[in-house]
Amino acid sequence: MKQQLKIYFTSDTHGHIFPVNYAANRPEASGLLNMAAQIEKDGNTLVLDGGDSLQGTPLVQYYLEHRPDWPTHPVAAAFNAMGLDCFTLGNHDFNFGYEALEDFLSAMKGECLCANVEDLGGRLPLRPWTVRTLANGLRVGITGIVTDFVNIWEQPQNLEKLRITDAFEAARAAREALRPLCDVCVCIYHGGFEEDLTSGQLLSDSGENVACRIARELDFDLLLTGHQHMAVEGVELAGTYAVQPPANAGVCLLVEGSRENGKSAFTSRFLPAGETHSAQPYESLLGLEQTVQHWLDQPIGALEEPILPEQKLDAALHGSRVAAIFNQVQLDATGADVSCTSLGNEPVGLAASVTMRNVTAAYLFANTMVVMEVTEEVIRRCLERCASYFELENGQPKVSAAFLQPKVEHYNYDFFAGLDYTFDLTRPVGQRVVHLTRLDGSPLGPGPLRLCTSNYRATGTGGYEVLRDCPVLWRGSTEMPDMVARYIREHSPVGKLENARFRVIW
């Protein structure tokens, strides 16, 4: 007898609850509330999520900073409206500490499955796996796993009551436990693919992403991935069917499967969030949304002149005034010798009258600052990574395909402050830094330097592996959007900043 199942899968929704683009201040067809209206659930349907739900929009940022003022957890309310059955945690869900995570999990009606998270505090409703029996009798075993790079990225104080263990080994143990108990075995993995899905080329051996290894070495029927924000509508990997939805709740994945004669088969397609939502919990959360919109539009300071949106290639070739402000914030806050920062994938600028909306649109990440001890050789290798952002076509620079495929990664090009440097694009990748001094023209010298970067970049992510083993001198706890807002308030009006000089020649 053929038994069928249907799975709605979201991941990396990053706080997108209302159908709103906060940066542009306009409606858009996205968000968990709209997604809930698309879900048609019956006894043979499961709704699952892959984590990274608590970070990413001003709404969740504001809520988490004012939790006592709002009795309803907005993320939990939206997921509950979707009829979420099971979910795992993403790396960003640990960003706000144990109590914030406890509040979220206690408000969720679905089961939190995270086989490689041990709760030392004893208060979190975590399970390593579960078995759900559908109306047609099909037994679906489900486990959840989060990338163990949480241990590298996260602030130590946020993990004092938690232990994150090896992701692959936890997946292996969960699969062994589920093997005799279920007909179809599903792994929700907040991690991505370490290989190019077309060519099979190894993209990274860091262990941050091990989806291909899980598919190859463990016999899960269905692997629901996330973290990378790649749109993977469906792919067969060594007998395992794998998917990954893009980020920010614009679409979810509708996976349809069947089981017959001991074999499982799946198809999948992207399902847009749509433009409609039910009255609840939209109306009950509307007060919070309106408060956030008001907060975003409050002026926090001024620039002497506006910064028009900076196109990605032009900024990388000629410099970014937005990046100069971010680097100045980091230099002023830490006293570091050198600073580096990245920008998001979309062109950004800043109006002359700066609001919190402008800041959160320009600095998209919940990053904090880290000061590391580095050498000239480390700086040089980081700059070579930046120089690899370019390739020449008919003698003219363009963005390298390596930063555009398999996903767009403009955010892995860093702008450095405190340095005078030159890239020569006519030279081979890895040999393009032809000039490097301090701003005053003096050599960097043989001694150590203090580099301020983000907690994301400090892990070596994005091709900056050389940073991974550098000593950490200091870690900040305040997120950069708040630091940027504070700097603009204190230095208003902010003029043109001369904290770096670089040239790109070709």
PATOR-603886 format. One record per residue (C-alpha): residue number from 1; residue in three letters; x, y, z. Coordinates in Angstrom, 3 decimals, padded with zeros to 6 digits, m for minus. Layout:
N
lumba; kelo; x; y; z
NUM; Ala; X; Y; Z
...
//
This chain:
506
lumba; kelo; x; y; z
1; Met; 000.000; 000.000; 000.000
2; Lys; 001.313; 003.428; m000.946
3; Gln; 001.413; 005.845; 001.987
4; Gln; 001.806; 009.542; 001.255
5; Leu; 003.002; 012.501; 003.263
6; Lys; 003.345; 016.218; 002.766
7; Ile; 005.876; 018.479; 004.489
8; Tyr; 005.968; 022.266; 004.572
9; Phe; 009.522; 023.333; 005.402
10; Thr; 010.831; 026.774; 006.302
11; Ser; 014.298; 027.753; 007.466
12; Asp; 016.322; 030.895; 008.101
13; Thr; 013.217; 033.041; 008.355
14; His; 015.283; 035.535; 010.383
15; Gly; 012.493; 037.315; 012.198
16; His; 010.381; 037.973; 009.100
17; Ile; 006.916; 037.799; 010.615
18; Phe; 004.932; 040.636; 009.040
19; Pro; 004.757; 041.151; 005.255
20; Val; 007.037; 044.173; 005.508
21; Asn; 010.372; 045.261; 004.082
22; Tyr; 011.721; 047.317; 006.990
23; Ala; 014.665; 048.817; 005.129
24; Ala; 012.532; 050.088; 002.230
25; Asn; 009.527; 050.782; 004.512
26; Arg; 007.046; 049.105; 002.193
27; Pro; 004.854; 045.988; 002.129
28; Glu; 006.144; 042.812; 000.520
29; Ala; 004.821; 039.317; m000.033
30; Ser; 006.767; 037.564; 002.694
31; Gly; 006.692; 036.666; 006.364
32; Leu; 005.479; 033.835; 008.553
33; Leu; 001.998; 035.298; 008.913
34; Asn; 001.452; 035.164; 005.163
35; Met; 003.113; 031.767; 004.998
36; Ala; 000.609; 030.433; 007.519
37; Ala; m002.232; 031.254; 005.111
38; Gln; m000.654; 029.031; 002.431
39; Ile; m000.483; 025.894; 004.566
40; Glu; m003.143; 023.252; 004.061
41; Lys; m002.742; 020.734; 006.836
42; Asp; m004.329; 017.335; 007.280
43; Gly; m003.431; 014.186; 009.183
44; Asn; m000.718; 013.291; 006.688
45; Thr; 000.978; 016.701; 006.766
46; Leu; 003.902; 017.963; 008.847
47; Val; 005.131; 021.540; 009.208
48; Leu; 008.846; 021.785; 010.018
49; Asp; 011.403; 024.561; 010.454
50; Gly; 015.200; 024.619; 010.316
51; Gly; 016.074; 027.453; 012.705
52; Asp; 017.539; 030.966; 012.654
53; Ser; 014.228; 032.492; 013.638
54; Leu; 015.173; 034.971; 016.384
55; Gln; 017.479; 037.350; 014.522
56; Gly; 017.250; 039.413; 011.394
57; Thr; 014.567; 042.121; 011.516
58; Pro; 014.088; 045.261; 013.604
59; Leu; 010.882; 043.747; 014.973
60; Val; 012.581; 040.831; 016.705
61; Gln; 015.513; 043.048; 017.707
62; Tyr; 013.130; 045.481; 019.401
63; Tyr; 011.082; 042.713; 020.976
64; Leu; 014.101; 040.971; 022.482
65; Glu; 015.306; 044.269; 023.981
66; His; 011.851; 044.995; 025.457
67; Arg; 010.537; 041.512; 026.289
68; Pro; 008.880; 042.467; 029.611
69; Asp; 006.670; 044.989; 027.791
70; Trp; 005.145; 042.471; 025.367
71; Pro; 003.347; 039.368; 026.679
72; Thr; 003.194; 037.542; 023.332
73; His; 006.346; 036.191; 021.727
74; Pro; 005.915; 037.296; 018.090
75; Val; 008.044; 034.563; 016.511
76; Ala; 006.360; 031.807; 018.505
77; Ala; 002.908; 033.229; 017.767
78; Ala; 003.607; 033.183; 014.036
79; Phe; 004.989; 029.643; 014.037
80; Asn; 002.075; 028.436; 016.160
81; Ala; m000.308; 029.943; 013.618
82; Met; 001.442; 027.865; 010.944
83; Gly; 000.758; 024.697; 012.912
84; Leu; 004.479; 024.002; 013.297
85; Asp; 005.064; 020.409; 014.387
86; Cys; 008.835; 020.227; 014.867
87; Phe; 011.797; 022.536; 014.497
88; Thr; 015.483; 022.770; 015.251
89; Leu; 017.661; 025.660; 016.364
90; Gly; 019.913; 027.749; 014.150
91; Asn; 023.200; 029.333; 015.119
92; His; 021.617; 032.800; 015.445
93; Asp; 019.008; 031.510; 017.875
94; Phe; 021.739; 031.404; 020.528
95; Asn; 022.691; 035.070; 020.057
96; Phe; 020.536; 036.424; 022.857
97; Gly; 021.352; 034.130; 025.743
98; Tyr; 019.776; 031.269; 027.623
99; Glu; 016.772; 033.154; 029.048
100; Ala; 015.716; 034.533; 025.670
101; Leu; 015.950; 031.033; 024.215
102; Glu; 013.929; 029.639; 027.118
103; Asp; 011.186; 032.234; 026.560
104; Phe; 011.003; 031.334; 022.879
105; Leu; 010.897; 027.585; 023.385
106; Ser; 008.330; 027.760; 026.174
107; Ala; 006.001; 029.754; 023.897
108; Met; 006.311; 027.305; 021.003
109; Lys; 003.707; 024.555; 020.567
110; Gly; 005.910; 022.470; 018.273
111; Glu; 008.684; 020.153; 019.458
112; Cys; 012.244; 021.472; 019.476
113; Leu; 014.539; 018.746; 018.180
114; Cys; 018.248; 019.388; 018.530
115; Ala; 020.254; 016.224; 019.032
116; Asn; 023.594; 017.986; 019.451
117; Val; 022.494; 020.550; 022.054
118; Glu; 022.795; 019.546; 025.702
119; Asp; 020.879; 021.732; 028.168
120; Leu; 023.092; 022.115; 031.225
121; Gly; 020.568; 024.501; 032.772
122; Gly; 017.804; 021.899; 032.673
123; Arg; 015.027; 024.275; 031.657
124; Leu; 014.767; 023.947; 027.880
125; Pro; 012.252; 021.570; 026.259
126; Leu; 014.759; 019.925; 023.911
127; Arg; 014.553; 016.427; 022.435
128; Pro; 017.046; 014.660; 020.178
129; Trp; 014.391; 013.086; 017.960
130; Thr; 010.747; 012.145; 017.711
131; Val; 008.488; 009.771; 015.760
132; Arg; 005.215; 011.069; 014.347
133; Thr; 002.606; 008.536; 013.137
134; Leu; 000.466; 010.010; 010.374
135; Ala; m003.229; 009.288; 009.819
136; Asn; m002.351; 006.740; 007.140
137; Gly; m000.110; 004.865; 009.587
138; Leu; 003.211; 006.077; 008.153
139; Arg; 005.805; 006.457; 010.895
140; Val; 008.010; 009.511; 010.313
141; Gly; 011.154; 009.761; 012.420
142; Ile; 012.566; 013.279; 012.736
143; Thr; 015.774; 014.611; 014.267
144; Gly; 017.266; 018.089; 014.342
145; Ile; 020.914; 019.178; 014.203
146; Val; 022.605; 022.598; 014.352
147; Thr; 026.025; 023.339; 012.910
148; Asp; 028.573; 022.924; 015.690
149; Phe; 030.251; 026.141; 014.542
150; Val; 027.985; 027.723; 017.137
151; Asn; 030.894; 026.975; 019.485
152; Ile; 033.160; 029.200; 017.388
153; Trp; 030.788; 032.046; 016.645
154; Glu; 028.803; 032.486; 019.825
155; Gln; 029.594; 034.714; 022.797
156; Pro; 030.872; 032.423; 025.577
157; Gln; 028.372; 033.752; 028.119
158; Asn; 025.485; 032.675; 025.858
159; Leu; 026.639; 029.062; 025.974
160; Glu; 027.413; 028.772; 029.697
161; Lys; 024.338; 026.590; 030.248
162; Leu; 024.574; 024.744; 026.924
163; Arg; 026.898; 022.300; 025.245
164; Ile; 026.980; 021.987; 021.445
165; Thr; 028.419; 018.648; 020.330
166; Asp; 029.668; 017.357; 016.987
167; Ala; 026.890; 017.733; 014.404
168; Phe; 027.703; 014.689; 012.295
169; Glu; 028.142; 012.320; 015.226
170; Ala; 024.858; 013.494; 016.752
171; Ala; 023.120; 012.902; 013.425
172; Arg; 024.630; 009.426; 013.263
173; Ala; 023.439; 008.560; 016.795
174; Ala; 019.935; 009.886; 016.108
175; Arg; 019.688; 007.884; 012.889
176; Glu; 020.723; 004.703; 014.678
177; Ala; 018.101; 005.300; 017.369
178; Leu; 015.380; 006.003; 014.808
179; Arg; 016.230; 003.174; 012.410
180; Pro; 013.969; 000.478; 013.985
181; Leu; 011.211; 002.935; 014.918
182; Cys; 010.180; 004.602; 011.668
183; Asp; 009.384; 004.089; 008.002
184; Val; 010.684; 007.449; 006.782
185; Cys; 013.604; 009.184; 008.487
186; Val; 014.014; 012.969; 008.268
187; Cys; 016.948; 015.095; 009.392
188; Ile; 016.386; 018.825; 009.860
189; Tyr; 019.925; 020.183; 009.610
190; His; 020.781; 023.811; 010.260
191; Gly; 023.821; 023.576; 008.064
192; Gly; 024.486; 023.454; 004.377
193; Phe; 026.339; 021.751; 001.574
194; Glu; 030.133; 021.597; 001.679
195; Glu; 030.304; 020.620; m001.997
196; Asp; 029.089; 022.252; m005.190
197; Leu; 025.883; 020.377; m005.994
198; Thr; 026.577; 020.437; m009.738
199; Ser; 030.296; 019.739; m009.998
200; Gly; 030.941; 018.011; m006.687
201; Gln; 033.837; 020.387; m006.034
202; Leu; 034.667; 020.771; m002.350
203; Leu; 033.694; 024.266; m001.230
204; Ser; 034.959; 024.043; 002.341
205; Asp; 036.436; 021.433; 004.648
206; Ser; 035.975; 023.502; 007.811
207; Gly; 033.103; 021.371; 009.154
208; Glu; 030.678; 024.298; 009.269
209; Asn; 028.562; 022.532; 006.631
210; Val; 028.411; 018.728; 006.361
211; Ala; 025.138; 018.046; 004.523
212; Cys; 026.851; 016.088; 001.747
213; Arg; 028.629; 013.887; 004.271
214; Ile; 025.363; 013.277; 006.141
215; Ala; 023.687; 012.273; 002.876
216; Arg; 026.579; 010.068; 001.817
217; Glu; 027.301; 008.259; 005.082
218; Leu; 023.938; 008.197; 006.886
219; Asp; 020.828; 006.779; 005.287
220; Phe; 018.284; 009.493; 005.963
221; Asp; 015.444; 009.498; 003.479
222; Leu; 014.997; 013.257; 003.583
223; Leu; 017.535; 015.953; 004.507
224; Leu; 016.068; 019.408; 005.150
225; Thr; 018.966; 021.884; 005.190
226; Gly; 019.427; 025.585; 005.887
227; His; 022.024; 028.091; 007.048
228; Gln; 023.542; 028.826; 003.629
229; His; 020.481; 030.706; 002.326
230; Met; 020.734; 028.818; m000.984
231; Ala; 017.682; 027.980; m003.059
232; Val; 017.860; 024.201; m003.520
233; Glu; 014.429; 023.042; m004.644
234; Gly; 015.414; 019.380; m004.567
235; Val; 018.459; 017.218; m005.214
236; Glu; 019.338; 013.526; m004.849
237; Leu; 022.528; 012.948; m002.864
238; Ala; 023.676; 009.344; m002.523
239; Gly; 020.110; 008.129; m002.115
240; Thr; 018.993; 010.948; 000.176
241; Tyr; 016.609; 013.638; m001.061
242; Ala; 017.812; 017.084; 000.059
243; Val; 016.355; 020.592; m000.098
244; Gln; 017.088; 024.101; 001.153
245; Pro; 014.828; 027.169; 001.079
246; Pro; 016.186; 030.690; 000.611
247; Ala; 016.162; 033.012; 003.609
248; Asn; 013.687; 035.548; 004.979
249; Ala; 010.342; 033.785; 004.572
250; Gly; 009.635; 034.749; 000.999
251; Val; 009.006; 031.114; 000.091
252; Cys; 008.843; 027.768; 001.830
253; Leu; 009.389; 024.301; 000.448
254; Leu; 006.472; 021.967; m000.145
255; Val; 007.867; 018.434; m000.099
256; Glu; 005.549; 015.613; m001.173
257; Gly; 006.573; 012.040; m000.525
258; Ser; 005.355; 008.498; m000.729
259; Arg; 006.349; 005.127; 000.723
260; Glu; 005.642; 001.875; m001.105
261; Asn; 007.261; m001.559; m000.953
262; Gly; 009.875; m000.301; 001.479
263; Lys; 011.034; 002.568; m000.741
264; Ser; 010.528; 006.317; m000.358
265; Ala; 010.219; 008.867; m003.156
266; Phe; 010.009; 012.655; m002.958
267; Thr; 009.285; 015.688; m005.080
268; Ser; 009.392; 019.300; m003.955
269; Arg; 008.656; 022.830; m005.076
270; Phe; 008.924; 026.329; m003.734
271; Leu; 005.696; 027.810; m002.405
272; Pro; 005.536; 031.639; m002.259
273; Ala; 004.402; 033.280; 000.953
274; Gly; 001.604; 035.060; m000.870
275; Glu; m000.101; 038.342; m000.054
276; Thr; m002.772; 037.349; 002.464
277; His; m002.908; 036.441; 006.124
278; Ser; m005.500; 035.598; 008.752
279; Ala; m006.723; 038.183; 011.237
280; Gln; m004.917; 036.404; 014.063
281; Pro; m002.242; 036.592; 015.228
282; Tyr; m001.735; 039.561; 012.870
283; Glu; m004.007; 041.858; 014.847
284; Ser; m002.699; 040.799; 018.261
285; Leu; 000.878; 041.554; 017.149
286; Leu; 000.035; 044.778; 015.345
287; Gly; 000.705; 046.971; 018.381
288; Leu; 004.290; 045.713; 018.550
289; Glu; 004.737; 046.210; 014.808
290; Gln; 003.467; 049.801; 014.984
291; Thr; 005.763; 050.575; 017.924
292; Val; 008.730; 049.223; 015.980
293; Gln; 007.865; 051.309; 012.926
294; His; 007.726; 054.434; 015.089
295; Trp; 011.063; 053.568; 016.725
296; Leu; 012.707; 053.024; 013.346
297; Asp; 011.736; 056.476; 012.098
298; Gln; 013.123; 058.452; 015.024
299; Pro; 016.151; 060.581; 013.972
300; Ile; 019.345; 059.609; 015.767
301; Gly; 021.764; 062.096; 014.187
302; Ala; 023.020; 063.487; 010.919
303; Leu; 025.708; 063.304; 008.267
304; Glu; 027.235; 066.439; 006.780
305; Glu; 026.054; 065.141; 003.405
306; Pro; 024.048; 062.083; 002.371
307; Ile; 025.657; 058.919; 001.045
308; Leu; 023.922; 057.693; m002.080
309; Pro; 023.509; 053.915; m002.462
310; Glu; 026.911; 052.483; m003.312
311; Gln; 027.023; 049.921; m006.089
312; Lys; 028.972; 046.802; m005.109
313; Leu; 031.709; 046.798; m007.757
314; Asp; 032.188; 050.561; m007.625
315; Ala; 032.567; 050.510; m003.838
316; Ala; 035.025; 047.628; m003.971
317; Leu; 037.121; 049.490; m006.554
318; His; 036.988; 052.983; m005.142
319; Gly; 035.942; 052.761; m001.502
320; Ser; 032.779; 052.941; 000.571
321; Arg; 031.812; 055.838; 002.809
322; Val; 029.354; 053.558; 004.609
323; Ala; 032.137; 051.060; 005.340
324; Ala; 034.342; 053.931; 006.505
325; Ile; 031.738; 054.810; 009.148
326; Phe; 031.481; 051.205; 010.314
327; Asn; 035.258; 050.913; 010.547
328; Gln; 035.480; 054.202; 012.433
329; Val; 032.954; 052.896; 014.956
330; Gln; 035.127; 049.827; 015.495
331; Leu; 038.369; 051.820; 015.761
332; Asp; 036.921; 054.347; 018.201
333; Ala; 035.310; 051.679; 020.381
334; Thr; 038.383; 049.445; 020.637
335; Gly; 041.502; 051.515; 019.942
336; Ala; 042.608; 048.852; 017.460
337; Asp; 045.364; 049.535; 014.922
338; Val; 043.401; 048.154; 011.991
339; Ser; 039.707; 047.497; 011.367
340; Cys; 037.813; 045.618; 008.692
341; Thr; 034.143; 045.437; 007.878
342; Ser; 031.905; 044.091; 005.165
343; Leu; 028.628; 045.267; 003.662
344; Gly; 025.526; 043.324; 002.711
345; Asn; 024.707; 042.034; m000.750
346; Glu; 022.534; 044.995; m001.746
347; Pro; 023.745; 048.560; m002.419
348; Val; 023.273; 050.785; 000.631
349; Gly; 023.648; 054.449; 001.503
350; Leu; 022.668; 056.767; 004.348
351; Ala; 020.406; 059.836; 004.304
352; Ala; 021.675; 063.106; 005.742
353; Ser; 019.167; 062.795; 008.579
354; Val; 019.877; 059.327; 009.940
355; Thr; 017.209; 057.168; 011.530
356; Met; 017.457; 053.749; 013.138
357; Arg; 015.791; 052.402; 009.988
358; Asn; 018.725; 053.706; 007.949
359; Val; 021.225; 052.042; 010.279
360; Thr; 019.522; 048.658; 010.329
361; Ala; 019.208; 048.771; 006.531
362; Ala; 022.896; 049.566; 006.117
363; Tyr; 024.242; 047.136; 008.738
364; Leu; 022.231; 043.966; 008.306
365; Phe; 023.964; 041.645; 010.737
366; Ala; 023.719; 040.980; 014.481
367; Asn; 027.506; 041.044; 014.700
368; Thr; 029.591; 042.078; 017.670
369; Met; 033.201; 043.252; 017.722
370; Val; 036.302; 041.132; 018.278
371; Val; 039.880; 042.397; 018.619
372; Met; 042.522; 039.917; 017.473
373; Glu; 046.301; 039.866; 017.553
374; Val; 047.575; 039.582; 013.984
375; Thr; 050.771; 039.999; 011.998
376; Glu; 051.546; 041.716; 008.711
377; Glu; 051.408; 038.316; 007.026
378; Val; 047.881; 037.727; 008.344
379; Ile; 046.757; 041.159; 007.104
380; Arg; 048.350; 040.494; 003.730
381; Arg; 046.580; 037.152; 003.342
382; Cys; 043.231; 038.759; 004.264
383; Leu; 043.810; 041.461; 001.658
384; Glu; 044.653; 038.824; m000.943
385; Arg; 041.282; 037.263; m000.213
386; Cys; 039.675; 040.671; m000.831
387; Ala; 041.632; 041.106; m004.063
388; Ser; 040.275; 037.788; m005.322
389; Tyr; 036.853; 039.494; m005.454
390; Phe; 037.832; 040.821; m008.890
391; Glu; 038.466; 039.240; m012.248
392; Leu; 039.268; 040.924; m015.554
393; Glu; 037.159; 040.618; m018.671
394; Asn; 038.493; 042.336; m021.787
395; Gly; 040.811; 044.270; m019.513
396; Gln; 038.029; 045.574; m017.261
397; Pro; 037.322; 044.481; m013.676
398; Lys; 034.163; 042.646; m012.738
399; Val; 033.054; 040.622; m009.715
400; Ser; 034.609; 037.178; m009.676
401; Ala; 032.276; 034.255; m010.241
402; Ala; 033.620; 032.768; m007.004
403; Phe; 031.725; 035.504; m005.108
404; Leu; 028.524; 034.959; m007.092
405; Gln; 028.172; 031.163; m007.255
406; Pro; 026.813; 028.948; m005.827
407; Lys; 025.401; 031.956; m003.968
408; Val; 026.004; 035.710; m003.956
409; Glu; 028.615; 036.654; m001.347
410; His; 029.461; 040.332; m001.738
411; Tyr; 029.593; 040.360; 002.071
412; Asn; 032.843; 038.402; 001.918
413; Tyr; 034.680; 041.387; 000.460
414; Asp; 036.109; 043.380; 003.385
415; Phe; 037.015; 047.072; 003.593
416; Phe; 040.063; 047.783; 005.761
417; Ala; 040.789; 050.956; 007.778
418; Gly; 044.131; 052.039; 009.204
419; Leu; 046.012; 050.877; 006.110
420; Asp; 047.312; 052.144; 002.775
421; Tyr; 047.230; 049.313; 000.240
422; Thr; 047.121; 048.608; m003.484
423; Phe; 045.735; 045.714; m005.529
424; Asp; 047.119; 044.967; m008.996
425; Leu; 044.517; 042.918; m010.847
426; Thr; 046.885; 042.042; m013.667
427; Arg; 048.719; 039.749; m011.264
428; Pro; 047.557; 036.224; m010.340
429; Val; 045.127; 035.707; m007.474
430; Gly; 047.172; 035.398; m004.310
431; Gln; 049.848; 037.820; m005.559
432; Arg; 047.829; 040.998; m006.022
433; Val; 048.776; 043.037; m002.929
434; Val; 051.639; 045.158; m004.283
435; His; 051.696; 047.870; m001.611
436; Leu; 050.893; 047.710; 002.108
437; Thr; 051.781; 050.259; 004.806
438; Arg; 050.179; 052.084; 007.680
439; Leu; 048.254; 055.237; 006.824
440; Asp; 051.297; 057.400; 007.600
441; Gly; 053.398; 055.422; 005.142
442; Ser; 055.387; 053.518; 007.767
443; Pro; 055.750; 049.734; 007.472
444; Leu; 053.488; 047.514; 009.505
445; Gly; 056.578; 046.065; 011.119
446; Pro; 057.442; 042.672; 012.540
447; Gly; 055.490; 043.073; 015.759
448; Pro; 051.838; 042.205; 016.422
449; Leu; 048.930; 044.389; 015.381
450; Arg; 045.455; 044.715; 016.851
451; Leu; 042.739; 044.008; 014.287
452; Cys; 039.079; 044.749; 015.057
453; Thr; 036.628; 042.707; 013.056
454; Ser; 033.218; 041.109; 013.499
455; Asn; 032.639; 037.946; 015.490
456; Tyr; 031.562; 036.386; 012.176
457; Arg; 034.790; 037.190; 010.363
458; Ala; 036.953; 036.341; 013.385
459; Thr; 036.064; 032.674; 012.947
460; Gly; 037.761; 032.618; 009.550
461; Thr; 034.455; 032.281; 007.715
462; Gly; 034.194; 033.483; 004.124
463; Gly; 037.684; 032.583; 002.978
464; Tyr; 039.567; 034.236; 005.842
465; Glu; 040.757; 030.987; 007.440
466; Val; 044.017; 032.656; 008.467
467; Leu; 042.101; 034.497; 011.214
468; Arg; 040.839; 031.302; 012.794
469; Asp; 043.946; 030.663; 014.883
470; Cys; 044.808; 034.279; 015.757
471; Pro; 044.678; 035.100; 019.493
472; Val; 041.552; 036.945; 020.637
473; Leu; 042.387; 039.937; 022.833
474; Trp; 038.846; 041.206; 023.502
475; Arg; 035.223; 040.436; 022.677
476; Gly; 032.411; 042.977; 022.708
477; Ser; 028.811; 042.165; 023.556
478; Thr; 026.919; 045.086; 021.955
479; Glu; 025.636; 044.495; 018.441
480; Met; 027.033; 046.709; 015.723
481; Pro; 023.776; 048.451; 014.681
482; Asp; 023.512; 049.795; 018.231
483; Met; 027.191; 050.808; 018.181
484; Val; 026.726; 052.619; 014.868
485; Ala; 023.655; 054.459; 016.167
486; Arg; 025.551; 055.500; 019.291
487; Tyr; 028.500; 056.788; 017.253
488; Ile; 026.275; 058.883; 014.980
489; Arg; 024.479; 060.379; 017.979
490; Glu; 027.765; 061.323; 019.639
491; His; 029.502; 062.668; 016.512
492; Ser; 026.621; 064.300; 014.667
493; Pro; 026.978; 065.675; 012.074
494; Val; 029.382; 063.028; 010.827
495; Gly; 031.703; 064.283; 008.096
496; Lys; 033.755; 062.451; 005.522
497; Leu; 036.082; 059.945; 007.168
498; Glu; 039.658; 059.396; 005.975
499; Asn; 040.563; 056.198; 007.785
500; Ala; 041.865; 054.217; 004.796
501; Arg; 043.594; 054.608; 001.450
502; Phe; 043.541; 051.928; m001.191
503; Arg; 043.899; 051.703; m004.919
504; Val; 042.958; 049.049; m007.432
505; Ile; 044.939; 049.057; m010.662
506; Trp; 044.418; 046.972; m013.811
//
